[in-house]
Amino acid sequence: MTWTNWAGSASAEPVRVAYPRSTAEVAAIVKEASAAGLCVKAIGAGHSFTAIGVTDGVLLRLNKMARILDVDPTGGRVRMQAGISLRKLNPALRHYGLALPNLGDVDPQSIAGAVSTGTHGTGGHLQGIAAAIVGLEMVTADGAVVSIDEGHELFGAARVGLGALGIITEVTLQCVPAFLLHADERPMRLDAVVDNLDSLVDDNNHFEFYWFPHTDRTSTKRNNRVPAGTQREPLGTARAFIDDELLSNGAFELLNRVARRKRDWVPRINRLSASVLSARSYTDHSYDVFVSPRRVTFCESEFALPRAALPAALADLRAWIDSHDETISFPVEVRFAAADNIWMSTGYERDNAYIAVHQYHRIPHKRYFAAAQTIFTSYEGRPHWGKLHNLDATYLRKRYARFDDFVAVRDRLDPDRVFGNDYLARVLG
């Protein structure tokens, strides 16, 4: 069979696809594959744009390992199988009065896939999802099962492990009490966002914005926790359908199809896209505010930059777009997150701004993404492990202080590269 990721940007033809239901089954499969000289890779939703999960050996689909195993509602710790999707996990946590403190803006990913690639969300004082890990279980290349907690020597490496150290089979997360968020979404001029960036980030629990290339317009999102006892006031059914389905998905798909054939129309299309998204506010469960439906297929590249570098990097990107004949129909997304201590996290010991460029999947993206990468790396950018880039170990070693420590752990745990592939060979050496 041929496996293809969500965006169609990576594919594989494994010799076997396995659907384990338990850690013991994963261990047996890894032992058997290793003895046969086959590589093994685990796949969740396939939402990474890179080839990080590609293999011509044994492909593990973990969607049958999707159960919550243990809940401590008082302490907030929840143990789960690694294949559970965020879409299933979030309402399950709410059932126990719990939530994740931060989330990205889509939720099909498995928890193992989300943490292994460094999914981060937004919030200037909040860390990415992997920072919530307090324990995990992993099958190593010899089929051994290793339990890793906060005091374990592998804790710093394994939480964002890129799939290079083993197959994660269980994850334990430190959750927080379930909470509501008040969402305030409104258009702003780009210069007003940049001029007020520090206050927008620091004065809101979560802030992000989307800039529409070829225009000076943005759509901003401020999400803030509300006091206990506040009533939930979600978007009305009609408004949610019009904004999130009809405009952000249905009409946006149609506009991108037009943009593919009429590239010179793109600036006008972007002005139209920016103008139809009017201000709105609502209060809902945290995950219903964080997560948005994304049904228009695209390709994406994202870099973490030192937060102070964002205005200059954004100005450089805008200057490149304005001085070239490339037309960009997708908005540029900008988010923020706090530093953490996870070795291969893009947030390792650095507060970041995350800047993501997108292009409709039927429109060529390589020239645009290459230009963006050149700009972002000039500001010490760290590429998102699950989003498109062509950087290798020579560059990445300079961006991660614990890079060689991580590689040494990999050499010890997987000397024969049972979990290897071409992507890992490039980024890790």
Beta strands, then each sheet from edge to edge (+ up, - down):
strand 1: 3-4
strand 2: 11-12
strand 3: 16-18
strand 4: 40-43
strand 5: 58-61
strand 6: 68-72
strand 7: 77-81
strand 8: 98-99
strand 9: 133-139
strand 10: 145-149
strand 11: 167-174
strand 12: 176-177
strand 13: 180-189
strand 14: 206-211
strand 15: 217-225
strand 16: 280-285
strand 17: 298-306
strand 18: 332-337
strand 19: 352-360
strand 20: 382-383
sheet 1: 1+ 2-
sheet 2: 3+ 5+ 4+
sheet 3: 6+ 7- 11+ 9- 10+
sheet 4: 8+ 12-
sheet 5: 16+ 13- 15+ 14- 18+ 19- 17+ 20-
end
